[in-house]
Amino acid sequence: MSKKFIRSFATNQSKIRKITLATLIVAVSLSVAIEIAYTTSLAQGYTSSANSYRQTLCTGKVLELFQKGIIRDVGEFSGGIYECTHTK
């Protein structure tokens, strides 16, 4: 095998590892955000006070704001869900 092939193979392995790591980080972050939303809604009893369709829409809207960085912590997250589910 030539040195050029070995270098090329090592570079490709490095790129694959970086892409895999970035994908893993994004997946874990999204999983944590969804888990926070679900746990918060159950802990505060939103599912019993609002219908499930409205709850789903509100959680989606608040998660979108969370991903954009507008909402930054659990307090703002639960407040956003509360406001959304209790507004007519």
MITI-729276 format. One record per atom (N, C-alpha, C): residue number from 1; chain; atom name; x, y, z. Coordinates in nm, 4 decimals, always signed. Layout:
BEGIN
+-----+--------+-------+----------+----------+----------+
: num : chaine : atome :       c1 :       c2 :       c3 :
+-----+--------+-------+----------+----------+----------+
: NUM :      A :    CA :        X :        Y :        Z :
...
+-----+--------+-------+----------+----------+----------+
//
This chain:
BEGIN
+-----+--------+-------+----------+----------+----------+
: num : chaine : atome :       c1 :       c2 :       c3 :
+-----+--------+-------+----------+----------+----------+
:   1 :      A :     N :  +0.0840 :  -0.1191 :  +0.0000 :
:   1 :      A :    CA :  +0.0000 :  +0.0000 :  +0.0000 :
:   1 :      A :     C :  +0.0880 :  +0.1247 :  +0.0000 :
:   2 :      A :     N :  +0.0420 :  +0.2238 :  -0.0680 :
:   2 :      A :    CA :  +0.1199 :  +0.3462 :  -0.0753 :
:   2 :      A :     C :  +0.0902 :  +0.4345 :  +0.0454 :
:   3 :      A :     N :  +0.1816 :  +0.5230 :  +0.0736 :
:   3 :      A :    CA :  +0.1642 :  +0.6151 :  +0.1857 :
:   3 :      A :     C :  +0.0473 :  +0.7097 :  +0.1609 :
:   4 :      A :     N :  +0.0262 :  +0.7465 :  +0.0352 :
:   4 :      A :    CA :  -0.0835 :  +0.8364 :  +0.0003 :
:   4 :      A :     C :  -0.2186 :  +0.7732 :  +0.0341 :
:   5 :      A :     N :  -0.2342 :  +0.6443 :  +0.0045 :
:   5 :      A :    CA :  -0.3589 :  +0.5738 :  +0.0356 :
:   5 :      A :     C :  -0.3818 :  +0.5675 :  +0.1864 :
:   6 :      A :     N :  -0.2767 :  +0.5390 :  +0.2598 :
:   6 :      A :    CA :  -0.2879 :  +0.5285 :  +0.4063 :
:   6 :      A :     C :  -0.3254 :  +0.6639 :  +0.4655 :
:   7 :      A :     N :  -0.2627 :  +0.7720 :  +0.4171 :
:   7 :      A :    CA :  -0.2959 :  +0.9053 :  +0.4653 :
:   7 :      A :     C :  -0.4407 :  +0.9406 :  +0.4326 :
:   8 :      A :     N :  -0.4839 :  +0.9098 :  +0.3125 :
:   8 :      A :    CA :  -0.6208 :  +0.9369 :  +0.2696 :
:   8 :      A :     C :  -0.7196 :  +0.8593 :  +0.3559 :
:   9 :      A :     N :  -0.6894 :  +0.7341 :  +0.3842 :
:   9 :      A :    CA :  -0.7760 :  +0.6509 :  +0.4679 :
:   9 :      A :     C :  -0.7850 :  +0.7067 :  +0.6095 :
:  10 :      A :     N :  -0.6721 :  +0.7508 :  +0.6650 :
:  10 :      A :    CA :  -0.6713 :  +0.8076 :  +0.8002 :
:  10 :      A :     C :  -0.7529 :  +0.9367 :  +0.8049 :
:  11 :      A :     N :  -0.7436 :  +1.0195 :  +0.7024 :
:  11 :      A :    CA :  -0.8196 :  +1.1446 :  +0.6972 :
:  11 :      A :     C :  -0.9688 :  +1.1159 :  +0.6888 :
:  12 :      A :     N :  -1.0083 :  +1.0184 :  +0.6085 :
:  12 :      A :    CA :  -1.1493 :  +0.9820 :  +0.5966 :
:  12 :      A :     C :  -1.2030 :  +0.9282 :  +0.7292 :
:  13 :      A :     N :  -1.1245 :  +0.8492 :  +0.7991 :
:  13 :      A :    CA :  -1.1658 :  +0.7972 :  +0.9303 :
:  13 :      A :     C :  -1.1895 :  +0.9123 :  +1.0271 :
:  14 :      A :     N :  -1.1027 :  +1.0130 :  +1.0231 :
:  14 :      A :    CA :  -1.1169 :  +1.1291 :  +1.1108 :
:  14 :      A :     C :  -1.2449 :  +1.2051 :  +1.0794 :
:  15 :      A :     N :  -1.2753 :  +1.2235 :  +0.9519 :
:  15 :      A :    CA :  -1.3972 :  +1.2939 :  +0.9122 :
:  15 :      A :     C :  -1.5212 :  +1.2162 :  +0.9542 :
:  16 :      A :     N :  -1.5175 :  +1.0858 :  +0.9366 :
:  16 :      A :    CA :  -1.6309 :  +1.0017 :  +0.9760 :
:  16 :      A :     C :  -1.6542 :  +1.0114 :  +1.1266 :
:  17 :      A :     N :  -1.5482 :  +1.0099 :  +1.2034 :
:  17 :      A :    CA :  -1.5618 :  +1.0218 :  +1.3500 :
:  17 :      A :     C :  -1.6217 :  +1.1565 :  +1.3892 :
:  18 :      A :     N :  -1.5778 :  +1.2639 :  +1.3242 :
:  18 :      A :    CA :  -1.6302 :  +1.3967 :  +1.3552 :
:  18 :      A :     C :  -1.7783 :  +1.4070 :  +1.3212 :
:  19 :      A :     N :  -1.8172 :  +1.3549 :  +1.2059 :
:  19 :      A :    CA :  -1.9582 :  +1.3579 :  +1.1663 :
:  19 :      A :     C :  -2.0427 :  +1.2740 :  +1.2619 :
:  20 :      A :     N :  -1.9909 :  +1.1572 :  +1.2981 :
:  20 :      A :    CA :  -2.0628 :  +1.0701 :  +1.3919 :
:  20 :      A :     C :  -2.0790 :  +1.1377 :  +1.5270 :
:  21 :      A :     N :  -1.9745 :  +1.2017 :  +1.5752 :
:  21 :      A :    CA :  -1.9806 :  +1.2712 :  +1.7033 :
:  21 :      A :     C :  -2.0801 :  +1.3864 :  +1.6983 :
:  22 :      A :     N :  -2.0785 :  +1.4640 :  +1.5913 :
:  22 :      A :    CA :  -2.1723 :  +1.5758 :  +1.5779 :
:  22 :      A :     C :  -2.3163 :  +1.5248 :  +1.5737 :
:  23 :      A :     N :  -2.3406 :  +1.4175 :  +1.5009 :
:  23 :      A :    CA :  -2.4747 :  +1.3589 :  +1.4931 :
:  23 :      A :     C :  -2.5195 :  +1.3092 :  +1.6298 :
:  24 :      A :     N :  -2.4306 :  +1.2467 :  +1.7012 :
:  24 :      A :    CA :  -2.4622 :  +1.1972 :  +1.8352 :
:  24 :      A :     C :  -2.4975 :  +1.3116 :  +1.9296 :
:  25 :      A :     N :  -2.4227 :  +1.4197 :  +1.9237 :
:  25 :      A :    CA :  -2.4489 :  +1.5353 :  +2.0098 :
:  25 :      A :     C :  -2.5858 :  +1.5950 :  +1.9788 :
:  26 :      A :     N :  -2.6196 :  +1.6097 :  +1.8513 :
:  26 :      A :    CA :  -2.7500 :  +1.6641 :  +1.8129 :
:  26 :      A :     C :  -2.8625 :  +1.5720 :  +1.8605 :
:  27 :      A :     N :  -2.8464 :  +1.4421 :  +1.8429 :
:  27 :      A :    CA :  -2.9496 :  +1.3467 :  +1.8834 :
:  27 :      A :     C :  -2.9715 :  +1.3487 :  +2.0341 :
:  28 :      A :     N :  -2.8637 :  +1.3533 :  +2.1104 :
:  28 :      A :    CA :  -2.8756 :  +1.3567 :  +2.2561 :
:  28 :      A :     C :  -2.9398 :  +1.4869 :  +2.3015 :
:  29 :      A :     N :  -2.9020 :  +1.5977 :  +2.2413 :
:  29 :      A :    CA :  -2.9613 :  +1.7265 :  +2.2776 :
:  29 :      A :     C :  -3.1111 :  +1.7283 :  +2.2522 :
:  30 :      A :     N :  -3.1523 :  +1.6773 :  +2.1376 :
:  30 :      A :    CA :  -3.2944 :  +1.6717 :  +2.1052 :
:  30 :      A :     C :  -3.3684 :  +1.5788 :  +2.2013 :
:  31 :      A :     N :  -3.3079 :  +1.4662 :  +2.2352 :
:  31 :      A :    CA :  -3.3700 :  +1.3735 :  +2.3298 :
:  31 :      A :     C :  -3.3879 :  +1.4378 :  +2.4668 :
:  32 :      A :     N :  -3.2879 :  +1.5107 :  +2.5116 :
:  32 :      A :    CA :  -3.2969 :  +1.5784 :  +2.6411 :
:  32 :      A :     C :  -3.4060 :  +1.6848 :  +2.6393 :
:  33 :      A :     N :  -3.4152 :  +1.7611 :  +2.5316 :
:  33 :      A :    CA :  -3.5184 :  +1.8648 :  +2.5219 :
:  33 :      A :     C :  -3.6582 :  +1.8037 :  +2.5257 :
:  34 :      A :     N :  -3.6778 :  +1.6943 :  +2.4546 :
:  34 :      A :    CA :  -3.8080 :  +1.6287 :  +2.4547 :
:  34 :      A :     C :  -3.8385 :  +1.5703 :  +2.5917 :
:  35 :      A :     N :  -3.7398 :  +1.5111 :  +2.6562 :
:  35 :      A :    CA :  -3.7600 :  +1.4541 :  +2.7900 :
:  35 :      A :     C :  -3.7946 :  +1.5629 :  +2.8915 :
:  36 :      A :     N :  -3.7293 :  +1.6776 :  +2.8819 :
:  36 :      A :    CA :  -3.7609 :  +1.7891 :  +2.9719 :
:  36 :      A :     C :  -3.9048 :  +1.8333 :  +2.9507 :
:  37 :      A :     N :  -3.9461 :  +1.8426 :  +2.8256 :
:  37 :      A :    CA :  -4.0838 :  +1.8844 :  +2.7958 :
:  37 :      A :     C :  -4.1842 :  +1.7853 :  +2.8524 :
:  38 :      A :     N :  -4.1595 :  +1.6595 :  +2.8312 :
:  38 :      A :    CA :  -4.2519 :  +1.5565 :  +2.8776 :
:  38 :      A :     C :  -4.2579 :  +1.5520 :  +3.0301 :
:  39 :      A :     N :  -4.1427 :  +1.5538 :  +3.0941 :
:  39 :      A :    CA :  -4.1375 :  +1.5484 :  +3.2401 :
:  39 :      A :     C :  -4.2018 :  +1.6716 :  +3.3015 :
:  40 :      A :     N :  -4.1751 :  +1.7872 :  +3.2465 :
:  40 :      A :    CA :  -4.2323 :  +1.9110 :  +3.2980 :
:  40 :      A :     C :  -4.3836 :  +1.9099 :  +3.2874 :
:  41 :      A :     N :  -4.4341 :  +1.8664 :  +3.1742 :
:  41 :      A :    CA :  -4.5793 :  +1.8659 :  +3.1566 :
:  41 :      A :     C :  -4.6459 :  +1.7664 :  +3.2502 :
:  42 :      A :     N :  -4.5838 :  +1.6519 :  +3.2727 :
:  42 :      A :    CA :  -4.6422 :  +1.5547 :  +3.3654 :
:  42 :      A :     C :  -4.6341 :  +1.6026 :  +3.5100 :
:  43 :      A :     N :  -4.5215 :  +1.6606 :  +3.5464 :
:  43 :      A :    CA :  -4.5020 :  +1.7049 :  +3.6841 :
:  43 :      A :     C :  -4.5979 :  +1.8174 :  +3.7213 :
:  44 :      A :     N :  -4.6314 :  +1.9020 :  +3.6260 :
:  44 :      A :    CA :  -4.7176 :  +2.0148 :  +3.6576 :
:  44 :      A :     C :  -4.8630 :  +1.9905 :  +3.6214 :
:  45 :      A :     N :  -4.8935 :  +1.8720 :  +3.5727 :
:  45 :      A :    CA :  -5.0311 :  +1.8340 :  +3.5498 :
:  45 :      A :     C :  -5.0980 :  +1.9010 :  +3.4319 :
:  46 :      A :     N :  -5.0213 :  +1.9417 :  +3.3315 :
:  46 :      A :    CA :  -5.0817 :  +2.0075 :  +3.2166 :
:  46 :      A :     C :  -5.1699 :  +1.9128 :  +3.1356 :
:  47 :      A :     N :  -5.1370 :  +1.7863 :  +3.1384 :
:  47 :      A :    CA :  -5.2139 :  +1.6928 :  +3.0563 :
:  47 :      A :     C :  -5.3565 :  +1.6783 :  +3.1069 :
:  48 :      A :     N :  -5.3789 :  +1.6999 :  +3.2351 :
:  48 :      A :    CA :  -5.5143 :  +1.6866 :  +3.2865 :
:  48 :      A :     C :  -5.5950 :  +1.8152 :  +3.2671 :
:  49 :      A :     N :  -5.5296 :  +1.9308 :  +3.2557 :
:  49 :      A :    CA :  -5.6022 :  +2.0565 :  +3.2443 :
:  49 :      A :     C :  -5.6218 :  +2.1026 :  +3.1002 :
:  50 :      A :     N :  -5.5498 :  +2.0468 :  +3.0065 :
:  50 :      A :    CA :  -5.5634 :  +2.0855 :  +2.8657 :
:  50 :      A :     C :  -5.5774 :  +1.9596 :  +2.7820 :
:  51 :      A :     N :  -5.6506 :  +1.9710 :  +2.6727 :
:  51 :      A :    CA :  -5.6650 :  +1.8508 :  +2.5911 :
:  51 :      A :     C :  -5.5313 :  +1.8141 :  +2.5269 :
:  52 :      A :     N :  -5.5185 :  +1.6885 :  +2.4891 :
:  52 :      A :    CA :  -5.3892 :  +1.6390 :  +2.4431 :
:  52 :      A :     C :  -5.3461 :  +1.7022 :  +2.3103 :
:  53 :      A :     N :  -5.4404 :  +1.7352 :  +2.2235 :
:  53 :      A :    CA :  -5.4044 :  +1.7979 :  +2.0963 :
:  53 :      A :     C :  -5.3420 :  +1.9358 :  +2.1197 :
:  54 :      A :     N :  -5.4059 :  +2.0144 :  +2.2043 :
:  54 :      A :    CA :  -5.3531 :  +2.1477 :  +2.2355 :
:  54 :      A :     C :  -5.2178 :  +2.1356 :  +2.3059 :
:  55 :      A :     N :  -5.2057 :  +2.0386 :  +2.3945 :
:  55 :      A :    CA :  -5.0795 :  +2.0154 :  +2.4650 :
:  55 :      A :     C :  -4.9679 :  +1.9836 :  +2.3656 :
:  56 :      A :     N :  -4.9980 :  +1.9009 :  +2.2688 :
:  56 :      A :    CA :  -4.8983 :  +1.8646 :  +2.1686 :
:  56 :      A :     C :  -4.8566 :  +1.9855 :  +2.0858 :
:  57 :      A :     N :  -4.9533 :  +2.0656 :  +2.0437 :
:  57 :      A :    CA :  -4.9214 :  +2.1862 :  +1.9670 :
:  57 :      A :     C :  -4.8355 :  +2.2829 :  +2.0484 :
:  58 :      A :     N :  -4.8734 :  +2.3029 :  +2.1738 :
:  58 :      A :    CA :  -4.7981 :  +2.3964 :  +2.2587 :
:  58 :      A :     C :  -4.6565 :  +2.3466 :  +2.2847 :
:  59 :      A :     N :  -4.6434 :  +2.2176 :  +2.3107 :
:  59 :      A :    CA :  -4.5102 :  +2.1620 :  +2.3343 :
:  59 :      A :     C :  -4.4239 :  +2.1787 :  +2.2100 :
:  60 :      A :     N :  -4.4812 :  +2.1573 :  +2.0933 :
:  60 :      A :    CA :  -4.4068 :  +2.1763 :  +1.9689 :
:  60 :      A :     C :  -4.3615 :  +2.3196 :  +1.9498 :
:  61 :      A :     N :  -4.4511 :  +2.4139 :  +1.9785 :
:  61 :      A :    CA :  -4.4157 :  +2.5561 :  +1.9647 :
:  61 :      A :     C :  -4.3048 :  +2.5946 :  +2.0619 :
:  62 :      A :     N :  -4.3179 :  +2.5490 :  +2.1862 :
:  62 :      A :    CA :  -4.2183 :  +2.5848 :  +2.2874 :
:  62 :      A :     C :  -4.0849 :  +2.5164 :  +2.2579 :
:  63 :      A :     N :  -4.0870 :  +2.3923 :  +2.2100 :
:  63 :      A :    CA :  -3.9624 :  +2.3252 :  +2.1716 :
:  63 :      A :     C :  -3.8928 :  +2.3987 :  +2.0582 :
:  64 :      A :     N :  -3.9699 :  +2.4505 :  +1.9649 :
:  64 :      A :    CA :  -3.9126 :  +2.5275 :  +1.8549 :
:  64 :      A :     C :  -3.8424 :  +2.6524 :  +1.9077 :
:  65 :      A :     N :  -3.9054 :  +2.7215 :  +2.0016 :
:  65 :      A :    CA :  -3.8418 :  +2.8392 :  +2.0627 :
:  65 :      A :     C :  -3.7178 :  +2.7993 :  +2.1423 :
:  66 :      A :     N :  -3.7236 :  +2.6826 :  +2.2068 :
:  66 :      A :    CA :  -3.6094 :  +2.6316 :  +2.2825 :
:  66 :      A :     C :  -3.4916 :  +2.6046 :  +2.1893 :
:  67 :      A :     N :  -3.5183 :  +2.5441 :  +2.0733 :
:  67 :      A :    CA :  -3.4117 :  +2.5133 :  +1.9785 :
:  67 :      A :     C :  -3.3523 :  +2.6387 :  +1.9158 :
:  68 :      A :     N :  -3.4316 :  +2.7448 :  +1.9028 :
:  68 :      A :    CA :  -3.3811 :  +2.8705 :  +1.8481 :
:  68 :      A :     C :  -3.3032 :  +2.9508 :  +1.9517 :
:  69 :      A :     N :  -3.3087 :  +2.9098 :  +2.0788 :
:  69 :      A :    CA :  -3.2355 :  +2.9782 :  +2.1843 :
:  69 :      A :     C :  -3.3134 :  +3.0891 :  +2.2507 :
:  70 :      A :     N :  -3.4408 :  +3.1054 :  +2.2148 :
:  70 :      A :    CA :  -3.5227 :  +3.2095 :  +2.2769 :
:  70 :      A :     C :  -3.5579 :  +3.1688 :  +2.4195 :
:  71 :      A :     N :  -3.5888 :  +3.0424 :  +2.4369 :
:  71 :      A :    CA :  -3.6131 :  +2.9863 :  +2.5711 :
:  71 :      A :     C :  -3.4864 :  +2.9133 :  +2.6108 :
:  72 :      A :     N :  -3.4358 :  +2.9421 :  +2.7310 :
:  72 :      A :    CA :  -3.3053 :  +2.8888 :  +2.7675 :
:  72 :      A :     C :  -3.3042 :  +2.7979 :  +2.8890 :
:  73 :      A :     N :  -3.4077 :  +2.7998 :  +2.9704 :
:  73 :      A :    CA :  -3.4042 :  +2.7136 :  +3.0879 :
:  73 :      A :     C :  -3.5409 :  +2.6509 :  +3.1135 :
:  74 :      A :     N :  -3.5460 :  +2.5623 :  +3.2106 :
:  74 :      A :    CA :  -3.6683 :  +2.4873 :  +3.2388 :
:  74 :      A :     C :  -3.7803 :  +2.5786 :  +3.2866 :
:  75 :      A :     N :  -3.7484 :  +2.6825 :  +3.3603 :
:  75 :      A :    CA :  -3.8502 :  +2.7753 :  +3.4086 :
:  75 :      A :     C :  -3.9215 :  +2.8452 :  +3.2948 :
:  76 :      A :     N :  -3.8441 :  +2.8928 :  +3.1993 :
:  76 :      A :    CA :  -3.9035 :  +2.9571 :  +3.0821 :
:  76 :      A :     C :  -3.9809 :  +2.8557 :  +2.9992 :
:  77 :      A :     N :  -3.9291 :  +2.7338 :  +2.9924 :
:  77 :      A :    CA :  -3.9946 :  +2.6285 :  +2.9156 :
:  77 :      A :     C :  -4.1316 :  +2.5954 :  +2.9744 :
:  78 :      A :     N :  -4.1361 :  +2.5706 :  +3.1048 :
:  78 :      A :    CA :  -4.2639 :  +2.5356 :  +3.1670 :
:  78 :      A :     C :  -4.3592 :  +2.6548 :  +3.1662 :
:  79 :      A :     N :  -4.3067 :  +2.7749 :  +3.1789 :
:  79 :      A :    CA :  -4.3897 :  +2.8945 :  +3.1707 :
:  79 :      A :     C :  -4.4500 :  +2.9116 :  +3.0328 :
:  80 :      A :     N :  -4.3712 :  +2.8823 :  +2.9299 :
:  80 :      A :    CA :  -4.4203 :  +2.8904 :  +2.7931 :
:  80 :      A :     C :  -4.5319 :  +2.7908 :  +2.7670 :
:  81 :      A :     N :  -4.5152 :  +2.6698 :  +2.8173 :
:  81 :      A :    CA :  -4.6201 :  +2.5688 :  +2.8002 :
:  81 :      A :     C :  -4.7461 :  +2.6095 :  +2.8778 :
:  82 :      A :     N :  -4.7271 :  +2.6608 :  +2.9985 :
:  82 :      A :    CA :  -4.8420 :  +2.7025 :  +3.0785 :
:  82 :      A :     C :  -4.9209 :  +2.8124 :  +3.0074 :
:  83 :      A :     N :  -4.8484 :  +2.9140 :  +2.9607 :
:  83 :      A :    CA :  -4.9143 :  +3.0249 :  +2.8914 :
:  83 :      A :     C :  -4.9874 :  +2.9763 :  +2.7661 :
:  84 :      A :     N :  -4.9231 :  +2.8909 :  +2.6913 :
:  84 :      A :    CA :  -4.9824 :  +2.8424 :  +2.5663 :
:  84 :      A :     C :  -5.1078 :  +2.7585 :  +2.5936 :
:  85 :      A :     N :  -5.1015 :  +2.6711 :  +2.6916 :
:  85 :      A :    CA :  -5.2148 :  +2.5814 :  +2.7167 :
:  85 :      A :     C :  -5.3296 :  +2.6513 :  +2.7858 :
:  86 :      A :     N :  -5.3045 :  +2.7615 :  +2.8538 :
:  86 :      A :    CA :  -5.4092 :  +2.8311 :  +2.9270 :
:  86 :      A :     C :  -5.4579 :  +2.9587 :  +2.8595 :
:  87 :      A :     N :  -5.4134 :  +2.9834 :  +2.7371 :
:  87 :      A :    CA :  -5.4580 :  +3.1000 :  +2.6620 :
:  87 :      A :     C :  -5.5656 :  +3.0553 :  +2.5635 :
:  88 :      A :     N :  -5.6687 :  +3.1349 :  +2.5518 :
:  88 :      A :    CA :  -5.7764 :  +3.0968 :  +2.4591 :
:  88 :      A :     C :  -5.7607 :  +3.1657 :  +2.3274 :
+-----+--------+-------+----------+----------+----------+
//
